[in-house]
Amino acid sequence: MNNIKLFETKKVRTHWDAEQEKWYFSIIDVIEILTNSPRPRKY
C-alpha cells in the first residue's frame, strides 16, 4: 500500500510494509518540509 500523507500543506510519500508492520517515509519530502528548501535533494 503506497500512500501520500499531508503535513500541513505539503505532501509526504509513504509506504506501509505489512510484514514488518512499519511505515516508511520519503526522506527527501521530510527534508523539504523541515528546511523549506526549493531543492531538497541538494541539501
C-alpha distance matrix in Angstrom:
0.0 3.8 6.5 10.2 12.4 16.1 18.8 22.1 21.8 19.9 16.3 14.2 11.3 8.7 6.2 5.7 7.7 8.4 11.7 13.1 11.6 11.5 10.1 11.0 12.6 14.4 18.0 19.4 18.1 19.4 22.7 23.1 22.8 25.1 27.7 27.7 28.1 28.2 27.3 24.9 24.6 28.4 28.5
3.8 0.0 3.8 7.1 9.9 13.5 16.2 19.4 18.9 16.6 12.9 10.9 7.7 6.0 4.7 6.5 9.3 11.2 14.3 14.9 13.5 12.3 9.9 9.7 10.3 11.4 15.1 16.1 14.6 16.4 19.5 19.6 19.6 22.1 24.5 24.2 24.6 24.5 23.6 21.4 21.2 25.0 25.2
6.5 3.8 0.0 3.8 6.4 9.9 12.9 15.9 15.4 13.5 9.9 8.5 6.3 5.3 6.3 8.1 11.6 13.3 16.7 16.9 14.8 13.2 10.2 10.3 9.8 11.0 14.7 15.4 13.1 14.7 18.1 17.8 17.2 20.0 22.5 22.0 22.8 22.8 22.4 20.3 20.8 24.5 24.4
10.2 7.1 3.8 0.0 3.8 6.7 9.8 12.6 11.8 9.8 6.2 5.5 4.7 5.8 8.5 10.9 14.5 16.5 19.8 19.5 17.4 15.2 11.7 11.2 9.4 10.0 13.3 13.4 10.6 12.3 15.6 14.8 14.0 17.1 19.5 18.6 19.6 19.6 19.6 17.7 18.7 22.3 22.1
12.4 9.9 6.4 3.8 0.0 3.8 6.7 9.7 9.8 8.4 5.8 5.2 6.4 6.9 10.0 11.7 15.5 17.3 20.6 19.8 17.2 14.9 11.3 11.3 9.3 10.6 13.3 13.8 10.5 11.2 14.8 14.1 12.4 15.2 18.1 17.4 19.1 19.6 20.1 17.9 19.5 22.8 22.0
16.1 13.5 9.9 6.7 3.8 0.0 3.8 6.1 6.2 5.6 4.8 6.1 8.8 10.2 13.6 15.4 19.1 21.0 24.2 23.1 20.5 18.0 14.4 14.3 11.6 12.3 14.3 14.3 10.6 11.0 14.2 12.9 10.6 13.6 16.3 15.2 17.4 17.9 19.1 17.3 19.5 22.5 21.4
18.8 16.2 12.9 9.8 6.7 3.8 0.0 3.8 5.7 5.3 6.4 7.1 10.6 11.9 15.4 17.1 20.6 22.7 25.6 24.0 21.5 18.6 15.1 14.8 11.9 12.6 13.5 13.7 10.1 9.3 12.3 11.2 8.1 10.6 13.6 12.8 15.5 16.7 18.1 16.1 18.8 21.4 19.7
22.1 19.4 15.9 12.6 9.7 6.1 3.8 0.0 3.8 5.8 8.4 10.2 13.8 15.5 19.0 20.7 24.3 26.2 29.3 27.7 25.0 22.3 18.9 18.6 15.6 15.9 16.6 16.3 12.6 12.0 14.3 12.6 9.2 11.5 14.1 12.6 15.8 16.8 19.0 17.5 20.6 22.8 21.2
21.8 18.9 15.4 11.8 9.8 6.2 5.7 3.8 0.0 3.8 6.8 9.8 13.1 15.5 19.2 21.3 25.0 27.0 30.2 29.0 26.5 23.8 20.1 19.4 16.2 15.8 16.8 15.7 12.1 12.6 14.5 12.0 9.5 12.6 14.4 12.2 14.9 15.1 17.4 16.5 19.5 21.8 20.7
19.9 16.6 13.5 9.8 8.4 5.6 5.3 5.8 3.8 0.0 3.8 6.6 10.0 12.8 16.5 19.1 22.6 25.0 28.0 26.7 24.5 21.6 17.8 16.6 13.1 12.3 13.3 12.0 8.3 9.3 11.3 8.8 6.9 10.5 12.3 10.3 12.4 12.6 14.3 13.2 15.9 18.5 17.6
16.3 12.9 9.9 6.2 5.8 4.8 6.4 8.4 6.8 3.8 0.0 3.8 6.6 9.5 13.2 15.9 19.4 21.9 24.9 23.9 21.9 19.0 15.3 14.0 10.7 10.0 11.9 10.9 7.3 9.1 11.8 9.9 8.8 12.4 14.3 12.8 14.2 14.1 15.0 13.5 15.5 18.6 18.1
14.2 10.9 8.5 5.5 5.2 6.1 7.1 10.2 9.8 6.6 3.8 0.0 3.8 6.3 10.1 13.0 16.2 18.9 21.7 20.5 18.7 15.6 11.9 10.2 6.9 6.5 8.8 8.8 5.4 6.9 10.2 9.5 8.8 11.7 14.0 13.5 14.6 15.1 15.1 12.8 14.3 17.7 17.0
11.3 7.7 6.3 4.7 6.4 8.8 10.6 13.8 13.1 10.0 6.6 3.8 0.0 3.8 7.1 10.5 13.5 16.5 19.1 18.3 16.9 14.1 10.4 8.5 6.0 5.4 8.9 9.2 7.0 9.1 12.1 11.9 12.0 14.7 16.8 16.5 16.9 17.1 16.4 14.1 14.6 18.3 18.1
8.7 6.0 5.3 5.8 6.9 10.2 11.9 15.5 15.5 12.8 9.5 6.3 3.8 0.0 3.8 6.8 10.0 12.8 15.5 14.7 13.1 10.4 6.8 5.5 4.5 6.3 9.8 11.3 9.7 10.7 14.0 14.6 14.3 16.5 19.0 19.2 19.8 20.4 19.6 16.9 17.1 20.8 20.4
6.2 4.7 6.3 8.5 10.0 13.6 15.4 19.0 19.2 16.5 13.2 10.1 7.1 3.8 0.0 3.8 6.5 9.5 12.0 11.7 10.5 8.4 5.8 5.1 6.6 8.6 12.0 13.9 13.0 13.9 17.0 18.0 17.9 19.8 22.3 22.8 23.1 23.7 22.5 19.7 19.4 23.1 22.9
5.7 6.5 8.1 10.9 11.7 15.4 17.1 20.7 21.3 19.1 15.9 13.0 10.5 6.8 3.8 0.0 3.8 6.0 9.0 8.8 7.1 5.9 4.7 6.4 9.0 11.8 14.9 17.3 16.2 16.5 19.9 21.1 20.5 22.2 25.0 25.7 26.3 27.1 26.0 23.1 22.9 26.5 26.0
7.7 9.3 11.6 14.5 15.5 19.1 20.6 24.3 25.0 22.6 19.4 16.2 13.5 10.0 6.5 3.8 0.0 3.8 5.6 5.7 5.5 5.3 6.3 7.7 11.2 13.8 16.5 19.1 18.7 18.9 21.9 23.6 23.3 24.6 27.4 28.4 28.7 29.6 28.2 25.1 24.5 28.0 27.5
8.4 11.2 13.3 16.5 17.3 21.0 22.7 26.2 27.0 25.0 21.9 18.9 16.5 12.8 9.5 6.0 3.8 0.0 3.8 5.6 4.7 7.0 8.8 11.1 14.5 17.3 20.1 22.7 22.0 22.1 25.3 26.8 26.3 27.6 30.6 31.5 32.1 33.0 31.7 28.7 28.2 31.7 31.2
11.7 14.3 16.7 19.8 20.6 24.2 25.6 29.3 30.2 28.0 24.9 21.7 19.1 15.5 12.0 9.0 5.6 3.8 0.0 3.8 5.6 8.1 10.9 12.7 16.4 19.1 21.4 24.3 24.1 24.0 27.0 28.9 28.6 29.6 32.4 33.6 34.0 35.1 33.5 30.3 29.5 32.8 32.3
13.1 14.9 16.9 19.5 19.8 23.1 24.0 27.7 29.0 26.7 23.9 20.5 18.3 14.7 11.7 8.8 5.7 5.6 3.8 0.0 3.8 5.5 8.9 10.8 14.6 17.5 19.3 22.6 22.5 21.9 24.7 27.0 26.5 27.1 30.0 31.6 32.0 33.5 31.9 28.5 27.8 31.0 30.2
11.6 13.5 14.8 17.4 17.2 20.5 21.5 25.0 26.5 24.5 21.9 18.7 16.9 13.1 10.5 7.1 5.5 4.7 5.6 3.8 0.0 3.8 7.0 10.0 13.5 16.9 18.9 22.1 21.4 20.7 23.9 25.8 24.9 25.7 28.9 30.2 31.1 32.5 31.3 28.0 27.8 31.1 30.0
11.5 12.3 13.2 15.2 14.9 18.0 18.6 22.3 23.8 21.6 19.0 15.6 14.1 10.4 8.4 5.9 5.3 7.0 8.1 5.5 3.8 0.0 3.8 6.5 10.0 13.4 15.2 18.5 17.9 17.0 20.1 22.2 21.4 22.0 25.2 26.6 27.4 29.0 27.8 24.3 24.2 27.4 26.3
10.1 9.9 10.2 11.7 11.3 14.4 15.1 18.9 20.1 17.8 15.3 11.9 10.4 6.8 5.8 4.7 6.3 8.8 10.9 8.9 7.0 3.8 0.0 3.8 6.6 10.2 12.4 15.4 14.4 13.7 17.1 18.8 18.0 19.0 22.1 23.2 24.1 25.5 24.5 21.2 21.4 24.7 23.6
11.0 9.7 10.3 11.2 11.3 14.3 14.8 18.6 19.4 16.6 14.0 10.2 8.5 5.5 5.1 6.4 7.7 11.1 12.7 10.8 10.0 6.5 3.8 0.0 3.8 6.9 9.1 12.1 11.7 11.3 14.3 16.2 16.0 17.0 19.7 21.0 21.4 22.7 21.3 18.0 17.8 21.2 20.3
12.6 10.3 9.8 9.4 9.3 11.6 11.9 15.6 16.2 13.1 10.7 6.9 6.0 4.5 6.6 9.0 11.2 14.5 16.4 14.6 13.5 10.0 6.6 3.8 0.0 3.8 6.1 8.8 8.0 7.7 10.9 12.5 12.3 13.6 16.2 17.2 17.7 19.0 17.9 14.6 14.9 18.2 17.3
14.4 11.4 11.0 10.0 10.6 12.3 12.6 15.9 15.8 12.3 10.0 6.5 5.4 6.3 8.6 11.8 13.8 17.3 19.1 17.5 16.9 13.4 10.2 6.9 3.8 0.0 3.8 5.4 5.3 6.4 8.8 10.1 11.0 12.6 14.4 15.2 15.0 16.0 14.5 11.3 11.3 14.8 14.3
18.0 15.1 14.7 13.3 13.3 14.3 13.5 16.6 16.8 13.3 11.9 8.8 8.9 9.8 12.0 14.9 16.5 20.1 21.4 19.3 18.9 15.2 12.4 9.1 6.1 3.8 0.0 3.8 5.4 5.0 6.1 8.5 9.9 10.4 11.9 13.5 13.0 14.6 12.9 9.3 9.4 12.4 11.2
19.4 16.1 15.4 13.4 13.8 14.3 13.7 16.3 15.7 12.0 10.9 8.8 9.2 11.3 13.9 17.3 19.1 22.7 24.3 22.6 22.1 18.5 15.4 12.1 8.8 5.4 3.8 0.0 3.8 5.5 5.2 6.2 8.8 10.0 10.6 11.3 10.2 11.2 9.3 6.0 6.2 9.6 9.1
18.1 14.6 13.1 10.6 10.5 10.6 10.1 12.6 12.1 8.3 7.3 5.4 7.0 9.7 13.0 16.2 18.7 22.0 24.1 22.5 21.4 17.9 14.4 11.7 8.0 5.3 5.4 3.8 0.0 3.8 5.5 5.1 6.4 8.8 10.1 10.1 10.2 11.1 10.4 7.6 9.2 12.4 11.6
19.4 16.4 14.7 12.3 11.2 11.0 9.3 12.0 12.6 9.3 9.1 6.9 9.1 10.7 13.9 16.5 18.9 22.1 24.0 21.9 20.7 17.0 13.7 11.3 7.7 6.4 5.0 5.5 3.8 0.0 3.8 5.4 5.1 6.2 8.5 9.7 10.5 12.6 12.2 8.8 10.8 13.4 11.6
22.7 19.5 18.1 15.6 14.8 14.2 12.3 14.3 14.5 11.3 11.8 10.2 12.1 14.0 17.0 19.9 21.9 25.3 27.0 24.7 23.9 20.1 17.1 14.3 10.9 8.8 6.1 5.2 5.5 3.8 0.0 3.8 5.4 5.2 5.9 7.8 7.7 10.3 9.6 6.0 8.4 10.2 7.9
23.1 19.6 17.8 14.8 14.1 12.9 11.2 12.6 12.0 8.8 9.9 9.5 11.9 14.6 18.0 21.1 23.6 26.8 28.9 27.0 25.8 22.2 18.8 16.2 12.5 10.1 8.5 6.2 5.1 5.4 3.8 0.0 3.8 5.6 5.5 5.2 5.3 7.3 7.5 5.1 8.5 10.3 8.8
22.8 19.6 17.2 14.0 12.4 10.6 8.1 9.2 9.5 6.9 8.8 8.8 12.0 14.3 17.9 20.5 23.3 26.3 28.6 26.5 24.9 21.4 18.0 16.0 12.3 11.0 9.9 8.8 6.4 5.1 5.4 3.8 0.0 3.8 5.7 5.5 7.7 9.9 11.1 8.9 12.2 14.0 12.0
25.1 22.1 20.0 17.1 15.2 13.6 10.6 11.5 12.6 10.5 12.4 11.7 14.7 16.5 19.8 22.2 24.6 27.6 29.6 27.1 25.7 22.0 19.0 17.0 13.6 12.6 10.4 10.0 8.8 6.2 5.2 5.6 3.8 0.0 3.8 6.0 8.2 11.4 12.3 9.7 12.9 14.0 11.1
27.7 24.5 22.5 19.5 18.1 16.3 13.6 14.1 14.4 12.3 14.3 14.0 16.8 19.0 22.3 25.0 27.4 30.6 32.4 30.0 28.9 25.2 22.1 19.7 16.2 14.4 11.9 10.6 10.1 8.5 5.9 5.5 5.7 3.8 0.0 3.8 5.1 8.8 9.9 8.0 11.5 11.7 8.7
27.7 24.2 22.0 18.6 17.4 15.2 12.8 12.6 12.2 10.3 12.8 13.5 16.5 19.2 22.8 25.7 28.4 31.5 33.6 31.6 30.2 26.6 23.2 21.0 17.2 15.2 13.5 11.3 10.1 9.7 7.8 5.2 5.5 6.0 3.8 0.0 3.8 6.4 8.8 8.1 11.9 12.4 10.4
28.1 24.6 22.8 19.6 19.1 17.4 15.5 15.8 14.9 12.4 14.2 14.6 16.9 19.8 23.1 26.3 28.7 32.1 34.0 32.0 31.1 27.4 24.1 21.4 17.7 15.0 13.0 10.2 10.2 10.5 7.7 5.3 7.7 8.2 5.1 3.8 0.0 3.8 5.3 5.4 9.0 8.9 7.5
28.2 24.5 22.8 19.6 19.6 17.9 16.7 16.8 15.1 12.6 14.1 15.1 17.1 20.4 23.7 27.1 29.6 33.0 35.1 33.5 32.5 29.0 25.5 22.7 19.0 16.0 14.6 11.2 11.1 12.6 10.3 7.3 9.9 11.4 8.8 6.4 3.8 0.0 3.8 6.2 9.1 9.2 9.4
27.3 23.6 22.4 19.6 20.1 19.1 18.1 19.0 17.4 14.3 15.0 15.1 16.4 19.6 22.5 26.0 28.2 31.7 33.5 31.9 31.3 27.8 24.5 21.3 17.9 14.5 12.9 9.3 10.4 12.2 9.6 7.5 11.1 12.3 9.9 8.8 5.3 3.8 0.0 3.8 5.6 5.7 6.9
24.9 21.4 20.3 17.7 17.9 17.3 16.1 17.5 16.5 13.2 13.5 12.8 14.1 16.9 19.7 23.1 25.1 28.7 30.3 28.5 28.0 24.3 21.2 18.0 14.6 11.3 9.3 6.0 7.6 8.8 6.0 5.1 8.9 9.7 8.0 8.1 5.4 6.2 3.8 0.0 3.8 5.4 5.1
24.6 21.2 20.8 18.7 19.5 19.5 18.8 20.6 19.5 15.9 15.5 14.3 14.6 17.1 19.4 22.9 24.5 28.2 29.5 27.8 27.8 24.2 21.4 17.8 14.9 11.3 9.4 6.2 9.2 10.8 8.4 8.5 12.2 12.9 11.5 11.9 9.0 9.1 5.6 3.8 0.0 3.8 5.6
28.4 25.0 24.5 22.3 22.8 22.5 21.4 22.8 21.8 18.5 18.6 17.7 18.3 20.8 23.1 26.5 28.0 31.7 32.8 31.0 31.1 27.4 24.7 21.2 18.2 14.8 12.4 9.6 12.4 13.4 10.2 10.3 14.0 14.0 11.7 12.4 8.9 9.2 5.7 5.4 3.8 0.0 3.8
28.5 25.2 24.4 22.1 22.0 21.4 19.7 21.2 20.7 17.6 18.1 17.0 18.1 20.4 22.9 26.0 27.5 31.2 32.3 30.2 30.0 26.3 23.6 20.3 17.3 14.3 11.2 9.1 11.6 11.6 7.9 8.8 12.0 11.1 8.7 10.4 7.5 9.4 6.9 5.1 5.6 3.8 0.0
